[in-house]
Amino acid sequence: MKSHTRVAVIGGGVVGASVLYHLARHGWSDVMLMERDELTSGSTWHAAGGMHTINGDPNVAKLQKYTIELYKEIEELSGQATGVHITGGVLLAATDARMDWLRGVVAKGRYLGLDLEEISAEEAHHLMPLLDPSQFVGAVRNSEDGHLDPSGVTHAYAKAARKLGAEVHRFTRVEDIVRRADGLWRVVTNKGEVVAEHVVNAGGLWAREVGRMVGLELPVLAMEHMYLITEDMPEVAEVNARTGREVIHAVDFDGELYLRQERGGMLMGTYEKAGKPWSERVTPWSFGHELLEPDIERIAPSLEVGFRHFPAFQKTGIKQIINGPFTFAPDGNPLVGPVRGLPGFWVACGVMAGFSQGGGVGLALSNWMIDGDPGFDIWAMDVARYGEWATMAYTNAKVCENYSRRFSIRFPNEELPAGRGVKTTPVHDLLAGRGAQFGAAFGLEVPLWYAPEGVADEFSWRRSTDFEHVGAEVQAVRERVGLSEISSFAKYRVTGEDAPAWLDRMLACRLPAPGRMTLAPMLKQDGRLIGDFTLACLNSPSSGASRHLLPGGEKSEAARPATSSPRRGEGASRSEAGEGAWAGSSQEWLIFGSGVAEQHHMRWFESHLPAEDVKIEALGLSLVGLSIAGPRSRDLLAKVTHDDVSNAAFPFMAIRRMDIGMAPCLVGRVSYTGDLGYEIWMAPEYQRHVFRLLEAAGGEFGLGLFGSRALNALRLEKGYGSWAREYRPIYGPVEAGLDRFVAWNKPADFIGKSAATAQKAEGGRYRLRTFVMDADDADVIGDEAIWHDGTVKGWVTSGGYAHNARRSVALGYVPREIADAEDGFEIELLGKRHRARPQRTPLFDADFARMRG
Ligand SMILES: Cc1cc2nc3c(=O)[nH]c(=O)nc-3n(C[C@H](O)[C@H](O)[C@H](O)COP(=O)(O)OP(=O)(O)OC[C@H]3O[C@@H](n4cnc5c(N)ncnc54)[C@H](O)[C@@H]3O)c2cc1C
């Protein structure tokens, strides 16, 4: 074994082999894979080998399509047969709700280029004669489903990689991984040591153990999984003889089953309700090519449905039941990418559908390692979507829930119960007492809406029981004043002498003056978005109270009386704040962003920290918030503070420390509702005091509580986008309509400047647009197809009912060429195309008089 390598890939399952192949194909040939046994010695060897393109996340679906298309290439390059059979398949619905869900799948598939078609149960029976059509209400035909030989595919990746210069070391077990002082990794194996620039954890069933070698506890858990293989069946022989083809695949969602032909019989697998975790805490190194004891009792309820839905099974014998473990992340999607705080350490694990996703995972990871960017939107697979709240116990609860719901419908208004109520803010019980219905965001309980006694969400694709109550919350904001919790935002504090220069390079905006805020897009080298924030420059603290406001504030540079307090810029507009003003200052900066992206953004910030004096920390719940918004919000604020909050003294986008009641707070005049409004930030110990005070003082102004569903309705009528929906790493600022916040001419050479400038000149491919839809009882959620003049041209990113404007609104991307068309647009919703009109100006406060007045 050589002593040095660019990349050490740990694990020779289908995922590690794919990563190795993609690295070599991309030009990194000095790479090696270490496998403790033979290749495929984890989950891979006993997989059922099924593959399919559909996935709840369209971006993962794209990578699944890529994976399936890749097999021909690796087979040709390696000379190793992969056993790929593209049979096509049917996705079956036994209920109307399931059929609605499938229609959504078809709508998404249109812009993904998937060949999906809604068909009747009879037509499904014609294609897959083993099913009983009377058990189903309809189906979708999918031409890309198929199956393969798991071992053949893994060896094909490995052989193809070897041909491109990569090395594969079997029977080489990695026993330790140590980070050296120079940043390289010492990979210690039973065959000696290798020094690697990068390490990839593709340890599959042992991913946790490999993670623990570097102090990382990955949120993955293996579940037992069973499938059965029948004796040869005459019905199968008949189909084969009559059609000259195999029996096609079937996924029976309501039976929670998948089926395909296996030799002369059938293979039927199930995700049973009573799923069983395997090796919950530690995976034994001794586990290898053995199977687990089948437990027919556990899968009996699913099989009963299966035998009813596919009657031919009632007459055949079961030849074999396979039971094997494979891993899942809490949400069922892979964990991919660089690990925050461990430069050069990458993960590619938790891949539960290795034969549909392994190719895409390998491609994205190799792009990321070589080019610094995955090259796709892999948000749904990014390991950074989990934080420290994803403990082992949380992971186990969520994985069991996810396994048992693998084929269940999740309605857009449905919150899942496992792992809930763990991370809460101090006002949680107060809000619960007012009827708050909570959802979870990055582990945190967040109020969605406020239900009167006896009312709860009825899960549906259509407008539901919350509709009128969310409408009332919206009206409270637009007509009087609303109060909401905003602690779930991510908050980062940046300090240090060189903070201004660093921020100027990291963010594409102009830096705000002290006491001011600005919207701050953050770009990657390719000129596309990697963040969308509000940046605040705080005035230097002057009172004792303010010194205690931010966690650690007493000790920070910024808490010391500033030596060069640039107060002259206070209240100035953005353009008045010259870049040079901050040189040598010890200002304190706050960045507010999307809560779910906290790890993702910290990873980016930290990997770009210079040697100079800059410190960034994520404040998490050590800074919590409440927001008031609406025409009476200023009156309310004035009642609870001694500060002058008139428009002249405290204008739009100002931020200032002020006491609210007796609590030291930081108040920013900004609101995502698009209304007159304020965000009030405080240390958690003050939140109950401030909440009670605002609630009591708000009575005379008609204060009402509002949750995130009302906030969604409010931002939609302003056409405001949000991170991970409208703003994602595949769009440039011009495409996303954020170009007006980019300081194209600022002297600082911010990251992505030249690429974004080039994209601006060339125009980009897409434009984000707001549409008003003709819709009666349902609204878009996201990922629906946008049609123009009879063809699918774009996709919806989010939407809903804007209660105040009384319009059904959709935001989405369309090609630039048609972005200014006035008509011809339709949006597909629950299988029907609805007329959609572009909305060029905000439906509320188009002249910003309310927001800025
Ligand atoms: C019964 C069953 C049916 C399935 N059916 C399907 C299906 O139809 N379609 C589908 O797509 N997926 C299916 N799967 C899931 C599929 O098997 C997994 O998605 C896939 O195998 C994951 O591959 P992997 O490379 O991530 O992990 P693994 O296959 O577990 O590979 C990890 C490898 O890493 C090696 N390793 C670990 N630690 C070390 C170390 N320290 N040093 C060296 N080597 C190490 C292990 O020996 C192992 O070979 C099924 C799984 C089961 C159990």
The ligand as an SDF file (V2000), in Angstrom:
LIG
                    3D

 53 58  0  0  0  0  0  0  0  0999 V2000
  -32.8410   -6.5230    2.4150 C   0  0  0  0  0  0  0  0  0  0  0  0
  -32.4040   -5.2700    1.7110 C   0  0  0  0  0  0  0  0  0  0  0  0
  -32.9610   -4.9330    0.4810 C   0  0  0  0  0  0  0  0  0  0  0  0
  -32.5480   -3.7580   -0.1700 C   0  0  0  0  0  0  0  0  0  0  0  0
  -33.0840   -3.4680   -1.3920 N   0  0  0  0  0  0  0  0  0  0  0  0
  -32.6530   -2.3740   -2.0600 C   0  0  0  0  0  0  0  0  0  0  0  0
  -33.1320   -2.0940   -3.3630 C   0  0  0  0  0  0  0  0  0  0  0  0
  -33.9410   -2.8270   -3.9210 O   0  0  0  0  0  0  0  0  0  0  0  0
  -32.6730   -0.9710   -3.9880 N   0  0  0  0  0  0  0  0  0  0  0  0
  -31.7720   -0.1350   -3.3880 C   0  0  0  0  0  0  0  0  0  0  0  0
  -31.3920    0.8610   -4.0080 O   0  0  0  0  0  0  0  0  0  0  0  0
  -31.3230   -0.3920   -2.1650 N   0  0  0  0  0  0  0  0  0  0  0  0
  -31.7190   -1.4910   -1.4780 C   0  0  0  0  0  0  0  0  0  0  0  0
  -31.2320   -1.7430   -0.2380 N   0  0  0  0  0  0  0  0  0  0  0  0
  -30.3570   -0.7510    0.3800 C   0  0  0  0  0  0  0  0  0  0  0  0
  -28.9420   -0.8470   -0.1410 C   0  0  0  0  0  0  0  0  0  0  0  0
  -28.4490   -2.1080    0.1750 O   0  0  0  0  0  0  0  0  0  0  0  0
  -28.1000    0.2600    0.4670 C   0  0  0  0  0  0  0  0  0  0  0  0
  -28.6380    1.4980    0.0980 O   0  0  0  0  0  0  0  0  0  0  0  0
  -26.6650    0.2160   -0.0050 C   0  0  0  0  0  0  0  0  0  0  0  0
  -26.1440   -1.0720    0.0390 O   0  0  0  0  0  0  0  0  0  0  0  0
  -25.7920    1.1380    0.8230 C   0  0  0  0  0  0  0  0  0  0  0  0
  -24.4730    1.0110    0.3890 O   0  0  0  0  0  0  0  0  0  0  0  0
  -23.2400    1.6060    1.1730 P   0  0  0  0  0  0  0  0  0  0  0  0
  -22.0730    1.5080    0.2930 O   0  0  0  0  0  0  0  0  0  0  0  0
  -23.5910    2.9460    1.6860 O   0  0  0  0  0  0  0  0  0  0  0  0
  -23.0930    0.7450    2.4830 O   0  0  0  0  0  0  0  0  0  0  0  0
  -22.6140   -0.7610    2.7190 P   0  0  0  0  0  0  0  0  0  0  0  0
  -23.1170   -1.6620    1.6810 O   0  0  0  0  0  0  0  0  0  0  0  0
  -22.9450   -1.0760    4.1280 O   0  0  0  0  0  0  0  0  0  0  0  0
  -21.0630   -0.6880    2.5270 O   0  0  0  0  0  0  0  0  0  0  0  0
  -20.1650   -0.1730    3.4720 C   0  0  0  0  0  0  0  0  0  0  0  0
  -18.8500   -0.8940    3.2910 C   0  0  0  0  0  0  0  0  0  0  0  0
  -17.8800   -0.2560    4.0890 O   0  0  0  0  0  0  0  0  0  0  0  0
  -17.0210   -1.2310    4.6290 C   0  0  0  0  0  0  0  0  0  0  0  0
  -16.4210   -0.6330    5.8300 N   0  0  0  0  0  0  0  0  0  0  0  0
  -17.0580   -0.1060    6.8880 C   0  0  0  0  0  0  0  0  0  0  0  0
  -16.1760    0.3390    7.7900 N   0  0  0  0  0  0  0  0  0  0  0  0
  -14.9450    0.0800    7.2990 C   0  0  0  0  0  0  0  0  0  0  0  0
  -13.6470    0.3220    7.7870 C   0  0  0  0  0  0  0  0  0  0  0  0
  -13.4270    0.8780    8.9790 N   0  0  0  0  0  0  0  0  0  0  0  0
  -12.6230   -0.0280    7.0030 N   0  0  0  0  0  0  0  0  0  0  0  0
  -12.8220   -0.5750    5.7900 C   0  0  0  0  0  0  0  0  0  0  0  0
  -14.0420   -0.8520    5.2940 N   0  0  0  0  0  0  0  0  0  0  0  0
  -15.0860   -0.5240    6.0470 C   0  0  0  0  0  0  0  0  0  0  0  0
  -17.9410   -2.3940    4.9140 C   0  0  0  0  0  0  0  0  0  0  0  0
  -17.2700   -3.5980    5.0110 O   0  0  0  0  0  0  0  0  0  0  0  0
  -18.8970   -2.3390    3.7330 C   0  0  0  0  0  0  0  0  0  0  0  0
  -18.4900   -3.1650    2.6740 O   0  0  0  0  0  0  0  0  0  0  0  0
  -31.6080   -2.9160    0.4330 C   0  0  0  0  0  0  0  0  0  0  0  0
  -31.0450   -3.2580    1.6470 C   0  0  0  0  0  0  0  0  0  0  0  0
  -31.4360   -4.4310    2.2900 C   0  0  0  0  0  0  0  0  0  0  0  0
  -30.8180   -4.7660    3.5940 C   0  0  0  0  0  0  0  0  0  0  0  0
  1  2  1  0
  2  3  1  0
  2 52  2  0
  3  4  2  0
  4  5  1  0
  4 50  1  0
  5  6  2  0
  6  7  1  0
  6 13  1  0
  7  8  2  0
  7  9  1  0
  9 10  1  0
 10 11  2  0
 10 12  1  0
 12 13  2  0
 13 14  1  0
 14 15  1  0
 14 50  1  0
 15 16  1  0
 16 17  1  0
 16 18  1  0
 18 19  1  0
 18 20  1  0
 20 21  1  0
 20 22  1  0
 22 23  1  0
 23 24  1  0
 24 25  2  0
 24 26  1  0
 24 27  1  0
 27 28  1  0
 28 29  2  0
 28 30  1  0
 28 31  1  0
 31 32  1  0
 32 33  1  0
 33 34  1  0
 33 48  1  0
 34 35  1  0
 35 36  1  0
 35 46  1  0
 36 37  1  0
 36 45  1  0
 37 38  2  0
 38 39  1  0
 39 40  1  0
 39 45  2  0
 40 41  1  0
 40 42  2  0
 42 43  1  0
 43 44  2  0
 44 45  1  0
 46 47  1  0
 46 48  1  0
 48 49  1  0
 50 51  2  0
 51 52  1  0
 52 53  1  0
M  END
$$$$
